[in-house]
């Protein structure tokens, strides 16, 4: 979901297939389709340092590049109550001066060799990613260790970045707020659960942050025992392992135990959040509930189920809401998976006056899909789409490093990737229907969020359940307790 605004990228992909036939002449039977080629992860060496850091090193010599992906447990889960956004602010500041270099010198060190280095705060981890030419591996290790172990957190950079994050949220509210609806939805759906806290913070919480808050987060949550570092590329494993151990092996452990998210139960019944944007001409809506965790045994079947529901241009939702009815320019469904179940949700938007029609149609599609599942033709189409999309997502050294770090973070092994194609191919309509009915929310058990002109859609919102109201101009993403109407 990235900078301080937690950028949301929506990819619209269309695959068309066709076949021809020849008159009455006999046609030789087509040979049986070859089994899908599964993706193979590069062979990796795993090294545990004395401080608890885990190194995952995989050589890949096709191009003279070295990519890394690091995860540090904590992320937004480590934000103190009322201080949401600290992890995100820390992530931004880690690149604004570290070690012997100030912000300008650090940027020049990376750019001067054509390298890339980024830090992003996610819900359960800080993500540090980079790519350098193989000849600059020593510099890469130096910069990475500086970022992790010796950040400066200079006062001037702190003030600038905090103000930039606040103004970024305000700008999104004044412009196109569709990228914010997930924040309102999670805050409302998960309520006091840590998954309800906005990782990027809110205007209210960011305004309270001090430089000491940033330093305290770093003391508590940055440490060798939190680190998973995957490196893929053109290097010698023994040499790089020695270099990384020398650079990171002395990093002290984090000051506190890594935060762990409690269970996220499925919500029962309906409830509605209405976010008022008085000048809105469109209504953005989100319909969802709690879904599955990253390691759920049915995760691949849910990928297939979500693909048909709202995961591609020719999905059921987009076909009904955009192509057939013209009620929306786009409708999609999303599944977010963490160590605990995240949300599974439908998202779309429509003109203010057609809010009820669009929401009703989305609910109709969801209800029919849960009842009927998918037929063989639809399943075959979903399989072909998913099998075609998966390999390109694991082609580059950077993609592979990110996947290796992700698997280690969630306690998964290579079979998650290397068995993916086989699991897709073996899926049956009955198996997929089972996960549809288990995971996709029933229409009577839904959290609904409508962001639009409240005076025009308030009566519509009340049709779907008890309504809680707040204003887009409010400084928090969570409604006040007395806001129910």
MARDRENKOL-11790 format. One line per 5 residues: their letters; for each residue x, y, z of C-alpha. Coordinates in steps of 0.001 Angstrom, whole numbers, plus 524288, in hexadecimal, padded with zeros to 5 digits. Layout:
<recs>
A> X,Y,Z; ...
</recs>
This chain:
<recs>
XXXXX> 80000,80000,80000; 8132D,80FAC,7FC88; 81681,81C1B,80322; 810E1,82338,80EAB; 80376,822DE,80861
XXXXX> 80383,8142C,80715; 801D4,81485,7F83A; 7F79D,80BD1,7F228; 7FAA2,80684,7E480; 7EF2D,800DB,7DCC2
XXXXX> 7F336,7F875,7D0F9; 7E8E4,7F65B,7C64D; 7EC35,7EAB3,7BDBB; 7E45A,7E49E,7B2AF; 7E77C,7D76D,7AC80
XXXXX> 7DFCC,7D362,7A069; 7E07C,7C604,79A40; 7DA62,7C0B0,78DC3; 7DA4A,7B499,78545; 7D656,7B186,77766
XXXXX> 7D119,7A565,770B8; 7D1B6,79FF1,762F4; 7C518,79C34,75BE8; 7C1FE,78DAC,75B4A; 7CFBA,788A7,75960
XXXXX> 7D476,77F4D,763C9; 7DC7D,78601,76E1B; 7E713,77EBB,77570; 7E4BD,77E96,7840F; 7EC8F,78896,78B6F
XXXXX> 7F78E,7831E,793A2; 7F533,78343,7A228; 7F96D,7900B,7A860; 806B4,78F69,7AEAE; 806A9,79091,7BD60
XXXXX> 80966,79E82,7C1EE; 81751,7A250,7C469; 81890,7A5BE,7D2A1; 82160,7B09C,7D755; 82DD9,7ABFA,7DDDB
XXXXX> 8344C,7B41A,7E846; 84319,7B548,7E7B3; 84AAD,7ACB0,7F110; 84D59,7B4AA,7FD3C; 856CD,7B3EE,8088A
XXXXX> 850B1,7B78A,815A3; 8598C,7BCEE,8204F; 85576,7C05A,82E29; 85E08,7CAA6,83490; 86075,7CA8B,84329
XXXXX> 857BE,7D653,8452D; 84C37,7CF27,83EFF; 84CE9,7D53A,83174; 849C3,7CBF1,8266C; 850E8,7CD07,81975
XXXXX> 84B83,7C665,80D46; 85568,7C6CB,8022A; 8528F,7C1E3,7F469; 85C1B,7C35D,7E922; 856BA,7C734,7DBCE
XXXXX> 86159,7CAA8,7D210; 859DF,7CDCF,7C58F; 85B8E,7DC87,7C74C; 86574,7E421,7CF8E; 85B74,7E8B1,7D981
XXXXX> 85937,7E627,7E7EA; 84BC5,7E852,7EDEB; 847B1,7E754,7FC0F; 83B16,7E760,803B2; 83AE0,7E8BF,8126D
XXXXX> 82FA0,7E779,81BF5; 83054,7EC36,829F2; 82549,7E714,8324D; 81D0B,7F1A3,83865; 81883,7FB8A,82E6C
XXXXX> 80BD5,80247,831B4; 80919,7F860,83C68; 813B7,7FF1F,84433; 80CFF,80C65,843EC; 808A7,81071,85197
XXXXX> 7FA28,8132B,85336; 7F78E,82112,84EC3; 804D8,821D6,847FF; 800CF,81B1C,83B62; 80A1F,81E1C,83049
XXXXX> 816B4,81D57,8383A; 81B82,8116C,830BF; 8184C,817EF,823D8; 81F71,82445,827EB; 82B1D,81C3D,82C61
XXXXX> 82B30,81562,81F3B; 82B8C,82246,817F7; 8363E,827C7,820AC; 83F40,81C02,81FBF; 84352,820C4,8124A
XXXXX> 844C3,82EF9,81695; 85252,82DB8,81C22; 8597A,82214,821F7; 86733,81F69,82696; 870D8,8298A,8219B
XXXXX> 86789,82EB0,81733; 85CE3,838E1,81879; 85090,83802,8102D; 856A9,83E0A,8040D; 8632C,83638,80507
XXXXX> 85BB6,8299D,80728; 8532F,82BF1,7FB30; 85F2B,82F3C,7F31A; 86604,822C6,7F788; 85AA4,81AA2,7F289
XXXXX> 857D9,8225B,7E62C; 86635,823F1,7E2DE; 86795,8156D,7DFEF; 85A02,813D9,7D9FD; 85512,80C78,7E5CC
XXXXX> 847A7,80BA5,7EBDA; 84419,80B89,7FA42; 836BB,80CF1,80087; 8305B,80B36,80DC7; 821D3,808F9,80FC0
XXXXX> 81A01,806CF,81C0D; 8103E,7FBB0,81AAD; 80678,7F721,824B0; 80F59,7ECD6,82AC7; 81CFB,7F048,82623
XXXXX> 82614,7FAA2,820FA; 829EC,7F72A,81310; 83746,7FB2A,80DED; 83A06,7F85A,7FFA2; 84564,7FB84,7F6D1
XXXXX> 84CA9,7F86F,7EA53; 85AC2,7FB49,7E6B9; 86491,7F74B,7DC7A; 86C82,7EBA3,7E0DB; 878D8,7F3E5,7E0D6
XXXXX> 87293,7FCB1,7EB30; 86EFF,7F1D9,7F4B3; 87834,7F70D,7FF20; 871A4,80465,7FE73; 8644C,7FDE7,7FECC
XXXXX> 867AA,7F6D1,80B74; 86D41,80343,81157; 8611E,80B3F,80E26; 857EA,8009C,812C9; 85ED6,7FF1B,81FC5
XXXXX> 85EFA,80DDF,8219A; 8504F,80E9B,81F02; 84D3E,803C5,82898; 85725,80668,83351; 85B28,814BA,8327C
XXXXX> 84FAC,81D51,82E44; 85153,82BB3,8317F; 84326,8300D,8332F; 8477C,83E28,831AD; 83E0F,8483F,83715
XXXXX> 83CA7,84FCC,82A5F; 839A1,84380,8229C; 82FFE,83EF9,82CFB; 82836,84B94,82C41; 827E6,84BAD,81D65
XXXXX> 823C1,83D8D,81C21; 81946,83E11,82696; 81352,84A31,82044; 81414,843D9,812DD; 80CC5,837DE,817AE
XXXXX> 801FC,84039,81DA7; 80099,84877,8116C; 80050,83C23,8091C; 7F45C,83710,81049; 7EDB7,84455,80F6F
XXXXX> 7F07D,8450D,800D6; 7EA9B,83796,7FEA7; 7DE49,83BC1,805BA; 7DD3E,84828,7FDA4; 7DF80,840E7,7F0EE
XXXXX> 7DBF7,832DB,7EDEE; 7D9E5,82BC8,7FAED; 7D866,81E15,7F55E; 7E5EF,81A60,7FA4E; 7E182,81D50,80835
XXXXX> 7D552,814F9,808E2; 7DCE6,80905,80D7C; 7E1B6,810EE,81923; 7D3DE,8148F,81D0B; 7CF4A,806A0,81AA0
XXXXX> 7D9DC,80057,822EB; 7D848,80A28,82DE8; 7C99D,8079A,82E32; 7C9D3,7F8F6,82BD9; 7D4EE,7F55D,8350E
XXXXX> 7D1FC,8002B,83ED9; 7DBA2,7FF03,84A41; 7E330,7F3AB,84439; 7F0EF,7F78C,83FAB; 7ED10,7F4C8,83181
XXXXX> 7E3B3,8002E,832B5; 7EE9A,80A00,834BD; 7F2DD,81194,8289C; 800F8,80E11,825BE; 8032A,81B5B,81F79
XXXXX> 7FD4C,821F5,82B67; 7F2BA,82C3E,82B36; 7F2FF,83AFD,82B6A; 7EFD1,83A2F,839E8; 7FA1A,8302F,83DC1
XXXXX> 8050A,8357B,83538; 80359,84308,83AF2; 806C0,83DA6,84874; 8134F,836BD,8447A; 8204A,83B9C,8497A
XXXXX> 82E25,8387E,845E0; 82F2A,830E0,8527B; 823BF,82856,84E23; 82B94,824C7,84214; 837BC,821CF,84A0E
XXXXX> 82FE1,819B9,853B7; 82A0D,81199,848C5; 837A6,80F28,8434E; 83CCD,80AE3,85098; 83159,801D7,852C6
XXXXX> 82F7A,7FC00,84549; 83C18,7FCB6,83D7A; 8455C,7F1B2,840E1; 84C89,7E609,83B9D; 842B8,7DC48,840EB
XXXXX> 837F8,7E289,838B5; 83F48,7E17C,82BC6; 83CA1,7D86D,82053; 8456E,7DC08,814E9; 84493,7D55B,807A7
XXXXX> 84EB3,7D85F,7FD3E; 84E0D,7D363,7EF3B; 857AA,7D632,7E470; 86554,7D5CE,7DF1E; 86DD9,7D333,7EB06
XXXXX> 875B8,7C8B3,7F1B5; 86DF6,7C37B,7FD3E; 8797A,7C143,80646; 87F15,7CEB7,803AD; 87220,7D5D7,80542
XXXXX> 86EAE,7CE3D,8118C; 87B90,7D25E,817A6; 8793D,7E07C,813CD; 86B5B,7E0AD,81928; 86F3D,7DA1F,825D2
XXXXX> 879E8,7E432,827D9; 87064,7EF47,82530; 86430,7EA4B,82C38; 868E2,7E004,835D2; 86B65,7EA15,84076
XXXXX> 85DE7,7F031,83F8E; 85769,7EF75,84CDC; 84A39,7E938,84EF6; 83DFC,7F19B,84EBF; 83A1E,7F7C4,85B9E
XXXXX> 82D1A,7F09F,85CF2; 82712,7E3F5,85841; 82152,7E476,84AA1; 812DB,7E7FB,84AEA; 8096A,7DD25,8473B
XXXXX> 7FBE9,7DFAF,841C7; 7F0BF,7D908,84916; 7E686,7D125,84187; 7DD3D,7D851,83869; 7CFB0,7D241,8393F
XXXXX> 7C574,7D357,82E9C; 7BB7B,7DDF1,8319B; 7AD2B,7DA0F,83288; 7A1ED,7E25C,82DCF; 7A260,7EECD,825F5
XXXXX> 7A76A,7FC34,82944; 7A9BA,80816,820E1; 7B37B,8133F,8217E; 7AF93,81F7A,81A12; 7BADA,828E2,817A1
XXXXX> 7B5CD,8362D,81394; 7BC68,83D88,8087B; 7B283,84888,8064B; 7B782,84C55,7F8CC; 7B85F,83E5F,7F3A7
XXXXX> 7B1DE,83AE1,7E6CF; 7B544,82C7E,7E846; 7B3C8,8225B,7F2E0; 7BF07,81920,7F5B2; 7BAC7,80CAC,7FC5F
XXXXX> 7C165,80136,80320; 7BA62,7F4C8,8071E; 7C1C7,7EA77,80EA6; 7C502,7E244,81A7A; 7D058,7DAA7,8203B
XXXXX> 7D676,7D0F7,816C3; 7E226,7C7D3,8180F; 7F02A,7C829,81CD9; 7FC2C,7C747,81429; 7FE60,7B8EA,8176B
XXXXX> 7F05C,7B43D,815BF; 7F056,7A6D9,80EFE; 7E614,7AB9B,80534; 7ED6F,7B7D7,80147; 7EF84,7B3AF,7F31D
XXXXX> 7E144,7AFF0,7F164; 7DDB2,7BD73,7F674; 7E69C,7C387,7EC2B; 7DE7E,7BC93,7E1CE; 7D1BC,7C054,7E85A
XXXXX> 7D5AF,7CE98,7E985; 7DA8E,7CF16,7DB7C; 7CD06,7CC06,7D660; 7C5DC,7D487,7E03B; 7CDA9,7E110,7DEB3
XXXXX> 7DBFA,7DE6E,7DC08; 7DC88,7E16A,7CD6E; 7D5EC,7EA0C,7C35D; 7CC86,7DF5E,7BF03; 7C895,7DC22,7CCF5
XXXXX> 7BA77,7DA8A,7D127; 7BA79,7E76B,7D878; 7C0A2,7EF87,7CDBA; 7B808,7E92B,7C371; 7AB93,7EC70,7CADC
XXXXX> 7AEF2,7F9CE,7D067; 7B6D7,7FF47,7C522; 7B4FE,7F7F3,7B86F; 7A68C,7F472,7B900; 7A05F,7FEE7,7C196
XXXXX> 7A9CB,80A50,7C023; 7A820,80D58,7CE96; 7B6C3,80E25,7D113; 7C3BB,80FD2,7CA44; 7C8F8,8044A,7D1E2
XXXXX> 7C5BD,7FA32,7DC37; 7CF1A,7F0DE,7E2CB; 7D0B7,7E79F,7EE28; 7DCAF,7E6CE,7F6D0; 7E23C,7DD23,80089
XXXXX> 7EC24,7E1E9,80AA0; 7F370,7D742,811F9; 7FBE3,7D946,81DEA; 80053,7D039,828DE; 7F236,7D165,82D42
XXXXX> 7E6E2,7D1FA,823A4; 7E5D9,7DF2E,81D06; 7DA24,7E400,8155B; 7D35C,7DEDE,80951; 7CBBF,7E9BC,802ED
XXXXX> 7C4EF,7EF50,7F700; 7C831,7FD19,7F2B3; 7C1E6,805E8,7E89E; 7BCAE,81398,7E67A; 7B13E,819B1,7DF84
XXXXX> 7A9F6,82677,7DD7D; 7A349,82B71,7E9B8; 795B8,82955,7E41B; 7986C,81B19,7E0A2; 79E43,81740,7EDCD
XXXXX> 7932E,80E25,7F18F; 792C3,80775,7E44E; 7A171,804FF,7E447; 7A208,7FFD0,7F22B; 7962A,7F732,7EFD4
XXXXX> 79C47,7F1AC,7E37B; 7A924,7EEDC,7EA66; 7A1C1,7E7C5,7F52B; 799FB,7E033,7EB14; 7A674,7DBAF,7E455
XXXXX> 7AC7B,7D7A6,7F14A; 7A066,7D045,7F5CC; 79ED1,7C91B,7E8D9; 7AD37,7C58A,7E87B; 7ACEA,7C002,7F647
XXXXX> 7A0DB,7B811,7F2CE; 7A4F6,7B2F5,7E571; 7B3C9,7B339,7E56E; 7BA34,7B21B,7D818; 7B817,7A87F,7CD07
XXXXX> 7C296,7A0C3,7C5F8; 7C462,7AAD6,7BB30; 7C61F,7B5E7,7C4E3; 7CFA9,7ADED,7CCEA; 7D7A6,7AA8B,7C0C8
XXXXX> 7D835,7B8F6,7BD44; 7DC54,7BCD2,7CB06; 7E6D5,7B262,7CB17; 7EC61,7B6F9,7BE18; 7EC96,7C508,7C2C4
XXXXX> 7F316,7C1FE,7CFC3; 7FD20,7B8D2,7C9BB; 80088,7C33C,7BFC4; 801F9,7CE0C,7C9CA; 80A14,7C6C4,7D3CF
XXXXX> 81749,7C447,7CD36; 819A8,7D299,7C956; 8180D,7D64E,7D794; 82436,7CE69,7DB0C; 82DA2,7D15A,7CFFF
XXXXX> 83716,7DB8F,7D516; 840E7,7DA36,7E004; 8396F,7E48A,7E79A; 82CAB,7DD14,7E689; 8334F,7D088,7EABA
XXXXX> 839EF,7D6FD,7F65A; 82CEF,7DCBC,7FAB5; 8265B,7CF7A,7F99D; 83118,7C87E,8014B; 83017,7D297,80C31
XXXXX> 82143,7D1B2,80C20; 82149,7C2E5,80D3B; 82ACD,7C352,818A1; 822BF,7CDD8,81F53; 81655,7C5A5,81EE5
XXXXX> 81D1B,7B8C5,821EF; 81A69,7B312,8146F; 82387,7AB2E,80BD4; 82675,7AA2F,7FD46; 81A72,7A1BD,7FADD
XXXXX> 81227,7AE02,7FC14; 81814,7B24F,7EF1F; 81C85,7A5C9,7E8B0; 80FB8,79EBD,7EB41; 8074F,7AA38,7E713
XXXXX> 80506,7A5DA,7D90D; 8018A,79806,7DD1D; 7F7FE,79D06,7E74A; 7F1A1,7A5DC,7DD48; 7F0BC,79AFA,7D345
XXXXX> 7EAD5,79139,7DCCC; 7E03A,79A8D,7E194; 7D254,795EE,7DF50; 7C5AE,79D9D,7DEFE; 7C19A,796C4,7EB81
XXXXX> 7CE32,79A3E,7F27A; 7CD9A,7A86D,7EE41; 7BF41,7A958,7F1C0; 7C2DB,7A4D0,7FF67; 7CC3E,7B01B,80165
XXXXX> 7C2A7,7B9AF,7FB45; 7B860,7B616,80544; 7C204,7B596,81080; 7C954,7C241,80DFE; 7C109,7CB94,805F8
XXXXX> 7B7A4,7D291,80F20; 7A929,7CFA3,80F22; 7A0F1,7DB7B,80BB2; 79B62,7DBC1,8197D; 7A901,7DC59,81F92
XXXXX> 7AF4F,7E84D,819B8; 7B690,7F481,81D5C; 7B2E7,7FF37,813B9; 7B9F7,80C1E,811DC; 7B428,816C4,80958
XXXXX> 7BC1F,822F7,806BD; 7B474,82DB4,80018; 7AA7C,8388A,801CD; 7A396,83486,80E4D; 797B1,83D46,80C73
XXXXX> 794D4,83687,7FF82; 797AD,82861,8033D; 79437,827A5,811B8; 78727,8211B,80F3F; 78D9E,8178D,805F0
XXXXX> 797D6,81426,81023; 78D55,8112E,81A40; 787D6,8067A,81184; 793EA,7FE3E,81410; 794B7,7FEBC,822D3
XXXXX> 7973E,80786,82E9E; 79EBE,81373,82A0A; 7AA42,81A00,830A2; 7AE00,82734,82B03; 7BA5E,82F2B,82A78
XXXXX> 7BFD7,839F1,821F8; 7CAD6,838CA,8182E; 7D04A,84519,81E6A; 7D1AD,83E34,82B94; 7E000,83CB5,82F2A
XXXXX> 7DECC,82E36,83226; 7DA89,822A6,829C8; 7D272,81CFB,834DE; 7C50B,82286,83885; 7C29A,8283C,845C6
XXXXX> 7BADC,81F58,84F04; 7AEE3,8283D,84F02; 7ADE8,828DD,8402E; 7A37C,81E52,83E5E; 796CA,822AE,8380D
</recs>
